[in-house]
Amino acid sequence: MKFICLTVLIISGATDSRSEQYEVVGPVYPVFAVAGEDVILPCSVKPNINVVDMRVEWNRPDLKDSQLVHLYEDHEDRNTDQIQSYRGRTKLIHQELQRGNASLKLSSVQVSDEGRYKCFIQSKSWSDDATVDFIVEVVGRLPVITVDGFDDSGGLHLQCESEGWNPEPVLEWLNSEGVSLSSETTDTHRNTDGFSVKHTITIHHSDKIHCRVRLRHHMLEAVIISSSNMFHLWRASAILFSVVVVLSGFAAILIAVFVHEYRGKILVFELESRVLFISQSTNSVQQWCFFIQKCKFCH
């Protein structure tokens, strides 16, 4: 009897030891998918064992209360408590469960799906979990190049801007030979539509300039050709501006001289008018006094 009990204990210990060797594994690197596409979030048991009779739970530990994404238990999906935004978009391939594959298929990927996922597998004797970092890619709008004027040396200012990317893209300037050009100013910000990038550059000769925005395997590009006519136009504009400045200064001097002389003439006219008025007033007073004297004699 003791021999039988000892044998059972040995077998049980060997089974427990074997069960501890099982491990739930996920991808080493983040999983990427473009918004609107379907994606598979990998999760499996190594070595491969049948997990049909086990509990398989996918959740979001990065969300409040680690909300449920998908639950498989007692040979069926139980998604009553599933996050509302995942309804009808998650699926486990039941045939793959027999091979230890508990990967989750997520349909019609949304930007809100981005985050950290946990794949938890539990049997009667062991349990383990693995995490999957998921990044949703959104290809933004075609970049737009605008001419932002010239600097004092005749360099042409160019600005390139693109919006609506996720995650943050890389913007680079290239010349006609494919050589990268350094941006002078960079501006990146994020809003509800995703990342927006804006870079500026100054060129001093005619060339074919490319503005390229990249996100992993996605790339959008805009091109502008800076012709020699642009720089000739700037030189002509600079000369014309200089002439206008000189003429404006000369005109200002003439106006100042004219105003000065005109004000002098007005002052002289006013003085002469006052003298004449005083003279006329004096004569009137004298005549009035003479009249009064005459009247006195009359009495």
ABEGO torsion letter per residue (X at the ends): XAAAAAAAAAAAAAAAAAAAABBBBBBABBBBBBBGBBBBBBBBBOBBBBAAABBBBBBBAABBGGBBABBBBGGBBBAAABBAAABGABBBBAAAAAAGBABBBBBGBBAAABEBBBBBBBBAABBBBBBBBBBBBBBBBBBBBBBAEBBAAGBBBBBBBBBGBOBBBBBBBBBAAGBBBBBABBBBBBBAAEBBBBBBBBBABBBBBBBBBBBEABBBBBBBBBBAAAAAAAAAAAAAAAAAAAAAAAAAAAAAAAAAAAAAAAAAAAAAAAAAAAAAAAAAAAAAAAAAAAAAAAX
